[in-house]
Amino acid sequence: MREKRQQLVITFATTTGAMAMEKFCMEQKIAGRLIPVPREITAGCGLAWKTEPGLRESIAEALQEHGLIWEEMYVLEL
C-alpha cells in the first residue's frame, strides 16, 4: 500500500480553468498533475491540480501574475 503524504490541491470552478492551469504548469515546468477532486473537499468542476505543498506561495503568485483563477488551495494527506 502506498504511503500517504501531504500534497497541495488547487481547485477550480470550471474545467476550462483546470485545463488552463495544466497548460500553464507544463509551459512553466511546474511539477504536478490534474486529478479528480478528492472526496474530502468539494469544487465546481471536479478537477484539481496536485503538487508539492512547498510550492503554494510561488504558484499563487504565478497564477495571479498570469490571470489564472482558482477556487481554493488545500494541503491534504493523499
Phi and psi in radians as a Rosetta constraint file:
Dihedral C 1 N 2 CA 2 C 2 CIRCULARHARMONIC -1.278 0.35
Dihedral N 2 CA 2 C 2 N 3 CIRCULARHARMONIC 2.416 0.35
Dihedral C 2 N 3 CA 3 C 3 CIRCULARHARMONIC -1.359 0.35
Dihedral N 3 CA 3 C 3 N 4 CIRCULARHARMONIC 2.324 0.35
Dihedral C 3 N 4 CA 4 C 4 CIRCULARHARMONIC -1.380 0.35
Dihedral N 4 CA 4 C 4 N 5 CIRCULARHARMONIC 2.572 0.35
Dihedral C 4 N 5 CA 5 C 5 CIRCULARHARMONIC -2.568 0.35
Dihedral N 5 CA 5 C 5 N 6 CIRCULARHARMONIC 2.863 0.35
Dihedral C 5 N 6 CA 6 C 6 CIRCULARHARMONIC -1.197 0.35
Dihedral N 6 CA 6 C 6 N 7 CIRCULARHARMONIC 2.403 0.35
Dihedral C 6 N 7 CA 7 C 7 CIRCULARHARMONIC -2.395 0.35
Dihedral N 7 CA 7 C 7 N 8 CIRCULARHARMONIC 2.548 0.35
Dihedral C 7 N 8 CA 8 C 8 CIRCULARHARMONIC -1.499 0.35
Dihedral N 8 CA 8 C 8 N 9 CIRCULARHARMONIC 2.216 0.35
Dihedral C 8 N 9 CA 9 C 9 CIRCULARHARMONIC -2.090 0.35
Dihedral N 9 CA 9 C 9 N 10 CIRCULARHARMONIC 2.135 0.35
Dihedral C 9 N 10 CA 10 C 10 CIRCULARHARMONIC -1.929 0.35
Dihedral N 10 CA 10 C 10 N 11 CIRCULARHARMONIC 2.171 0.35
Dihedral C 10 N 11 CA 11 C 11 CIRCULARHARMONIC -1.801 0.35
Dihedral N 11 CA 11 C 11 N 12 CIRCULARHARMONIC 2.813 0.35
Dihedral C 11 N 12 CA 12 C 12 CIRCULARHARMONIC -2.364 0.35
Dihedral N 12 CA 12 C 12 N 13 CIRCULARHARMONIC 2.619 0.35
Dihedral C 12 N 13 CA 13 C 13 CIRCULARHARMONIC -1.349 0.35
Dihedral N 13 CA 13 C 13 N 14 CIRCULARHARMONIC -0.496 0.35
Dihedral C 13 N 14 CA 14 C 14 CIRCULARHARMONIC -2.295 0.35
Dihedral N 14 CA 14 C 14 N 15 CIRCULARHARMONIC 2.718 0.35
Dihedral C 14 N 15 CA 15 C 15 CIRCULARHARMONIC -1.124 0.35
Dihedral N 15 CA 15 C 15 N 16 CIRCULARHARMONIC -0.617 0.35
Dihedral C 15 N 16 CA 16 C 16 CIRCULARHARMONIC -1.030 0.35
Dihedral N 16 CA 16 C 16 N 17 CIRCULARHARMONIC -0.727 0.35
Dihedral C 16 N 17 CA 17 C 17 CIRCULARHARMONIC -1.107 0.35
Dihedral N 17 CA 17 C 17 N 18 CIRCULARHARMONIC -0.715 0.35
Dihedral C 17 N 18 CA 18 C 18 CIRCULARHARMONIC -1.152 0.35
Dihedral N 18 CA 18 C 18 N 19 CIRCULARHARMONIC -0.713 0.35
Dihedral C 18 N 19 CA 19 C 19 CIRCULARHARMONIC -1.202 0.35
Dihedral N 19 CA 19 C 19 N 20 CIRCULARHARMONIC -0.626 0.35
Dihedral C 19 N 20 CA 20 C 20 CIRCULARHARMONIC -1.123 0.35
Dihedral N 20 CA 20 C 20 N 21 CIRCULARHARMONIC -0.659 0.35
Dihedral C 20 N 21 CA 21 C 21 CIRCULARHARMONIC -1.098 0.35
Dihedral N 21 CA 21 C 21 N 22 CIRCULARHARMONIC -0.795 0.35
Dihedral C 21 N 22 CA 22 C 22 CIRCULARHARMONIC -1.053 0.35
Dihedral N 22 CA 22 C 22 N 23 CIRCULARHARMONIC -0.801 0.35
Dihedral C 22 N 23 CA 23 C 23 CIRCULARHARMONIC -1.098 0.35
Dihedral N 23 CA 23 C 23 N 24 CIRCULARHARMONIC -0.809 0.35
Dihedral C 23 N 24 CA 24 C 24 CIRCULARHARMONIC -1.025 0.35
Dihedral N 24 CA 24 C 24 N 25 CIRCULARHARMONIC -0.825 0.35
Dihedral C 24 N 25 CA 25 C 25 CIRCULARHARMONIC -1.153 0.35
Dihedral N 25 CA 25 C 25 N 26 CIRCULARHARMONIC -0.644 0.35
Dihedral C 25 N 26 CA 26 C 26 CIRCULARHARMONIC -1.135 0.35
Dihedral N 26 CA 26 C 26 N 27 CIRCULARHARMONIC -0.759 0.35
Dihedral C 26 N 27 CA 27 C 27 CIRCULARHARMONIC -1.118 0.35
Dihedral N 27 CA 27 C 27 N 28 CIRCULARHARMONIC -0.672 0.35
Dihedral C 27 N 28 CA 28 C 28 CIRCULARHARMONIC -1.568 0.35
Dihedral N 28 CA 28 C 28 N 29 CIRCULARHARMONIC -0.008 0.35
Dihedral C 28 N 29 CA 29 C 29 CIRCULARHARMONIC 1.011 0.35
Dihedral N 29 CA 29 C 29 N 30 CIRCULARHARMONIC 0.767 0.35
Dihedral C 29 N 30 CA 30 C 30 CIRCULARHARMONIC -1.619 0.35
Dihedral N 30 CA 30 C 30 N 31 CIRCULARHARMONIC 2.183 0.35
Dihedral C 30 N 31 CA 31 C 31 CIRCULARHARMONIC -1.118 0.35
Dihedral N 31 CA 31 C 31 N 32 CIRCULARHARMONIC 2.545 0.35
Dihedral C 31 N 32 CA 32 C 32 CIRCULARHARMONIC 2.505 0.35
Dihedral N 32 CA 32 C 32 N 33 CIRCULARHARMONIC -3.112 0.35
Dihedral C 32 N 33 CA 33 C 33 CIRCULARHARMONIC -2.824 0.35
Dihedral N 33 CA 33 C 33 N 34 CIRCULARHARMONIC 2.802 0.35
Dihedral C 33 N 34 CA 34 C 34 CIRCULARHARMONIC -1.349 0.35
Dihedral N 34 CA 34 C 34 N 35 CIRCULARHARMONIC 2.448 0.35
Dihedral C 34 N 35 CA 35 C 35 CIRCULARHARMONIC -2.408 0.35
Dihedral N 35 CA 35 C 35 N 36 CIRCULARHARMONIC 2.818 0.35
Dihedral C 35 N 36 CA 36 C 36 CIRCULARHARMONIC -1.149 0.35
Dihedral N 36 CA 36 C 36 N 37 CIRCULARHARMONIC 2.546 0.35
Dihedral C 36 N 37 CA 37 C 37 CIRCULARHARMONIC -1.053 0.35
Dihedral N 37 CA 37 C 37 N 38 CIRCULARHARMONIC 2.221 0.35
Dihedral C 37 N 38 CA 38 C 38 CIRCULARHARMONIC -1.044 0.35
Dihedral N 38 CA 38 C 38 N 39 CIRCULARHARMONIC 2.586 0.35
Dihedral C 38 N 39 CA 39 C 39 CIRCULARHARMONIC -1.187 0.35
Dihedral N 39 CA 39 C 39 N 40 CIRCULARHARMONIC -0.258 0.35
Dihedral C 39 N 40 CA 40 C 40 CIRCULARHARMONIC -1.160 0.35
Dihedral N 40 CA 40 C 40 N 41 CIRCULARHARMONIC -0.348 0.35
Dihedral C 40 N 41 CA 41 C 41 CIRCULARHARMONIC -2.278 0.35
Dihedral N 41 CA 41 C 41 N 42 CIRCULARHARMONIC 2.946 0.35
Dihedral C 41 N 42 CA 42 C 42 CIRCULARHARMONIC -2.169 0.35
Dihedral N 42 CA 42 C 42 N 43 CIRCULARHARMONIC 2.611 0.35
Dihedral C 42 N 43 CA 43 C 43 CIRCULARHARMONIC -2.653 0.35
Dihedral N 43 CA 43 C 43 N 44 CIRCULARHARMONIC 2.767 0.35
Dihedral C 43 N 44 CA 44 C 44 CIRCULARHARMONIC -1.053 0.35
Dihedral N 44 CA 44 C 44 N 45 CIRCULARHARMONIC -0.824 0.35
Dihedral C 44 N 45 CA 45 C 45 CIRCULARHARMONIC -1.764 0.35
Dihedral N 45 CA 45 C 45 N 46 CIRCULARHARMONIC -0.245 0.35
Dihedral C 45 N 46 CA 46 C 46 CIRCULARHARMONIC 1.577 0.35
Dihedral N 46 CA 46 C 46 N 47 CIRCULARHARMONIC -0.031 0.35
Dihedral C 46 N 47 CA 47 C 47 CIRCULARHARMONIC -2.036 0.35
Dihedral N 47 CA 47 C 47 N 48 CIRCULARHARMONIC 2.596 0.35
Dihedral C 47 N 48 CA 48 C 48 CIRCULARHARMONIC -2.506 0.35
Dihedral N 48 CA 48 C 48 N 49 CIRCULARHARMONIC 2.760 0.35
Dihedral C 48 N 49 CA 49 C 49 CIRCULARHARMONIC -1.758 0.35
Dihedral N 49 CA 49 C 49 N 50 CIRCULARHARMONIC 2.255 0.35
Dihedral C 49 N 50 CA 50 C 50 CIRCULARHARMONIC -1.959 0.35
Dihedral N 50 CA 50 C 50 N 51 CIRCULARHARMONIC 2.305 0.35
Dihedral C 50 N 51 CA 51 C 51 CIRCULARHARMONIC -2.705 0.35
Dihedral N 51 CA 51 C 51 N 52 CIRCULARHARMONIC -3.029 0.35
Dihedral C 51 N 52 CA 52 C 52 CIRCULARHARMONIC -1.308 0.35
Dihedral N 52 CA 52 C 52 N 53 CIRCULARHARMONIC 2.406 0.35
Dihedral C 52 N 53 CA 53 C 53 CIRCULARHARMONIC -1.093 0.35
Dihedral N 53 CA 53 C 53 N 54 CIRCULARHARMONIC -0.456 0.35
Dihedral C 53 N 54 CA 54 C 54 CIRCULARHARMONIC -1.173 0.35
Dihedral N 54 CA 54 C 54 N 55 CIRCULARHARMONIC -0.229 0.35
Dihedral C 54 N 55 CA 55 C 55 CIRCULARHARMONIC -1.590 0.35
Dihedral N 55 CA 55 C 55 N 56 CIRCULARHARMONIC 0.023 0.35
Dihedral C 55 N 56 CA 56 C 56 CIRCULARHARMONIC -0.906 0.35
Dihedral N 56 CA 56 C 56 N 57 CIRCULARHARMONIC -0.946 0.35
Dihedral C 56 N 57 CA 57 C 57 CIRCULARHARMONIC -1.158 0.35
Dihedral N 57 CA 57 C 57 N 58 CIRCULARHARMONIC -0.777 0.35
Dihedral C 57 N 58 CA 58 C 58 CIRCULARHARMONIC -1.175 0.35
Dihedral N 58 CA 58 C 58 N 59 CIRCULARHARMONIC -0.642 0.35
Dihedral C 58 N 59 CA 59 C 59 CIRCULARHARMONIC -1.181 0.35
Dihedral N 59 CA 59 C 59 N 60 CIRCULARHARMONIC -0.770 0.35
Dihedral C 59 N 60 CA 60 C 60 CIRCULARHARMONIC -1.023 0.35
Dihedral N 60 CA 60 C 60 N 61 CIRCULARHARMONIC -0.769 0.35
Dihedral C 60 N 61 CA 61 C 61 CIRCULARHARMONIC -1.117 0.35
Dihedral N 61 CA 61 C 61 N 62 CIRCULARHARMONIC -0.778 0.35
Dihedral C 61 N 62 CA 62 C 62 CIRCULARHARMONIC -1.126 0.35
Dihedral N 62 CA 62 C 62 N 63 CIRCULARHARMONIC -0.696 0.35
Dihedral C 62 N 63 CA 63 C 63 CIRCULARHARMONIC -1.147 0.35
Dihedral N 63 CA 63 C 63 N 64 CIRCULARHARMONIC -0.734 0.35
Dihedral C 63 N 64 CA 64 C 64 CIRCULARHARMONIC -1.111 0.35
Dihedral N 64 CA 64 C 64 N 65 CIRCULARHARMONIC -0.760 0.35
Dihedral C 64 N 65 CA 65 C 65 CIRCULARHARMONIC -1.054 0.35
Dihedral N 65 CA 65 C 65 N 66 CIRCULARHARMONIC -0.598 0.35
Dihedral C 65 N 66 CA 66 C 66 CIRCULARHARMONIC -1.742 0.35
Dihedral N 66 CA 66 C 66 N 67 CIRCULARHARMONIC 0.124 0.35
Dihedral C 66 N 67 CA 67 C 67 CIRCULARHARMONIC 1.248 0.35
Dihedral N 67 CA 67 C 67 N 68 CIRCULARHARMONIC 0.366 0.35
Dihedral C 67 N 68 CA 68 C 68 CIRCULARHARMONIC -1.488 0.35
Dihedral N 68 CA 68 C 68 N 69 CIRCULARHARMONIC 2.433 0.35
Dihedral C 68 N 69 CA 69 C 69 CIRCULARHARMONIC -1.946 0.35
Dihedral N 69 CA 69 C 69 N 70 CIRCULARHARMONIC 2.331 0.35
Dihedral C 69 N 70 CA 70 C 70 CIRCULARHARMONIC -2.249 0.35
Dihedral N 70 CA 70 C 70 N 71 CIRCULARHARMONIC 2.870 0.35
Dihedral C 70 N 71 CA 71 C 71 CIRCULARHARMONIC -1.494 0.35
Dihedral N 71 CA 71 C 71 N 72 CIRCULARHARMONIC -1.175 0.35
Dihedral C 71 N 72 CA 72 C 72 CIRCULARHARMONIC -2.466 0.35
Dihedral N 72 CA 72 C 72 N 73 CIRCULARHARMONIC 2.809 0.35
Dihedral C 72 N 73 CA 73 C 73 CIRCULARHARMONIC -2.134 0.35
Dihedral N 73 CA 73 C 73 N 74 CIRCULARHARMONIC 2.264 0.35
Dihedral C 73 N 74 CA 74 C 74 CIRCULARHARMONIC -2.197 0.35
Dihedral N 74 CA 74 C 74 N 75 CIRCULARHARMONIC 2.617 0.35
Dihedral C 74 N 75 CA 75 C 75 CIRCULARHARMONIC -1.927 0.35
Dihedral N 75 CA 75 C 75 N 76 CIRCULARHARMONIC 2.040 0.35
Dihedral C 75 N 76 CA 76 C 76 CIRCULARHARMONIC -2.224 0.35
Dihedral N 76 CA 76 C 76 N 77 CIRCULARHARMONIC 2.717 0.35
Dihedral C 76 N 77 CA 77 C 77 CIRCULARHARMONIC -1.476 0.35
Dihedral N 77 CA 77 C 77 N 78 CIRCULARHARMONIC 1.913 0.35
